[in-house]
Amino acid sequence: MRDDMQPTMTEAEIDERRVERILRNLVVNAIDWTADELAEPLVVHYTLGFAVTGYATAKTNILAEQAIGALHAQVVAALSGWTPAEAGLGEPSEGDADFGLIDAEDSAKPTGEFTARFDMLCLAPLGSPYAA
């Protein structure tokens, strides 16, 4: 087959496949939910805390460490550039992160993991079903 006849993918399709590959290695959990009814009249300010945990395996310890660092960087970059489409939701901000590595001596394959914690502001009218 000639090169000019090879099927090509758009940038959006490439990005979508990359995101799908990354998402298979992530777990997201809500970790905190606090309400402030005094911040603004007739509006409740919620701070939603959530954690993203990512996993990676590799052939060596150093490659697992590099893979988990790269996955963490991709998660932070994706969330820092994301603005929720829903009205009343703010942009997430990273709090802190923990990293761990299971050495090849202790596992069939060197495995790394990280847990990054984020917060985001959510606004709801006072008296809505989400108000405290």
N, C-alpha and C positions, 0 to 999 in steps of 0.2 A: 504494500500500500504506500502511495506517495505521502510525503510529509504534509503537503498542503491538504490532504484528504483525511488526516488524523482527526478524530473528534477532539474538540477543545472544550474546556470548562471556563465559565465566566469567573471573575474574582469572587462574586457572591457565592457561587457554588463551591469554590475552593474554601472560602471562609466558613461556609455552613458545614462542610465535611470536617474541617479542622475543629470547629466547635463541638460537633458530635463526638469526635474522637476524645477530646478533652473531657467532655461531660461524663463519659463512661468511667472516668477515674476520680469523680468528685462526689461528695456527700454534703448536703446542706441541711443544717438543723437550726431551728429558732432556739435561742438561748436566753433571751431576756425580753421583757415587755413592760415598760413603765409608762404611766400616764401623768401628765401635768395639766390640771384644769385651770391653773392660775396664770399661765404664760400669756394668754390672749383671751379677750372676752368672747364668749360663745363658741370657742374652739378648744378642743382638747389636743395637746401636743403629746404624741406617743413617741417614745424612743424604742425602736425595734432592734434588738441585737440578734445577729445570726452568725453562725460559724460555717466555714467551708473547709472540709477536710479532703485532702487529695492524696493519692497513692501512686507510687511508681516502682517498678522492678527493673533490674538491669543485670548484666553479666558480672559486674564488679561493684564493690562498695562505692568507689569514686563516681562511677557512672550513675548509680542509683541516687547518690547525693546531688549530682548535677541535674538529673532528670526531675527530682522533686523541687529543686530550686527553680528550674525553668517552668514547671507547672505552676508553682506559686506565683511567679512573675506574670504568667499569662492570666491567672485569675485576678490578680490585683489590677493589671492593665485593663482587662475587660470590664471590671466593676467600676474603676475610676472613670472610664469613658462612657458609662451608662447613665442615662437620665430616664427614669421610669415614665411611661406614657400616662399612667393614671394620675389624675389630679390629686394633690395632697400628699404625694410621696416625694421625699427628698432623695438626693444622691447618697449612695452609701459611702462611708469613710472607714478605712481600715484602722483597727485598734492595735492589736498585737498579733503575733504568730508564734507557734511552737513548731519545732522540727524534730523528727526522730529518724533513726536509721537502725534497721535490723541487719546486723553483719552477716556475711556469707557463712560464718562459723555457726550461727544460730538459726539459720533458715535455709531452705532449699535454694532460694535465690536472694541476693541482696535486695532489700525492700526499703523504701523511704516513705515517710508520710509527713504532712504538715497539717496544722489546723490554724486557719487565719480567722480572726474575729472582726466583725464589721458592725457598725451602727448606722441606722438611717432614721430620719425624722418622718413621721406620718401624722397628718393633720385630719381631724374629723370634727364635724359640727357637734357641739355639746348636745347630749340627748340622743345621739345616733346609736345604733346597736353596738358600736364599738366603744362608746364612751364608758368609762368606769362607773 
